[in-house]
Amino acid sequence: MIKEIANHRSIRKYKSTPIDEETLSDMLHSAVRASTCGNMQLYSLVVTLDPHVRAELAPCHFNQPMVTEAPCVVTVCADIHRFTKWCEQRDADPAYDNFEWFLNAATDALLAAENLALAAEAHGLGICFLGTTLYTARDICRILQLPKGVIPLTTIVVGHPAEHPERTDRLPLDAVVHYDRYKDYTDAEIDELWAEKEASSETLELLKANDLPNLAQIFTKNRYRREDNIAISRAYFELLREQGFFND
């Protein structure tokens, strides 16, 4: 396995040391070399270096200290706006204001995001993807002044690590890889695939801290609750409509 991929860790504590311009440029050039639908590059990367703007963004990410401590925050956006304008200025009739093209743009954007993250780690930097972006996408649109046709998908914090945490575990390959056709799981296979994770010392600590009988209930009752999932989904779908990704 490629060393940078094998050694990946989510870093949540950073030094304030700036990222030098050459390194940042290399990261961004690496991002734009990602695969893209029709070579359309349906994404934008909003690179926030200004500490005042990062302070504005911090509440959108639940005021996690890394957002203001790290020198660089990259908001990764699906973007049909730029390509649509190009088409219109050339008397071409764009039809990208719909859910299909949100999915294409989201794929483009997340591929670019992963390239950027890998390049950052290759330079010895730390990164962390922030899922909070989906929770507060409307506020992020306002702060970053995103026009119609642009919507945030995820955020990457980048900087010089001030910690070296242990790697998090992963399910075995058998859990996620299917050959030729999808092979559904028996109850016994589900038990086997999660056995090591459920028996880990980290899980035992979580069970004690959450006072719950198993890891699955930590996810469903405390981490990603049904009522929150539904509310966030509805809010994001409404924002998708407002930002022009549903052609009525």
Secondary structure, DSSP 8 states (H G I E B T S, - for coil): --HHHHT--B---B------HHHHHHHHHHHTTS--GGG---EEEEEE--HHHHHHHGGGGTT-THHHHSSEEEEEEEE-HHHHHHHHTTT------SHHHHHHHHHHHHHHHHHHHHHHHHTT-EEEEETHHHHTHHHHHHHHT--TTEEEEEEEEEE-BS----------HHHH--SSS-----HHHHHHHHHHHHHSHHHHHHHHHHT-SSHHHIIIIIIS-HHHHHHHHHHHHHHHHHTT-S--
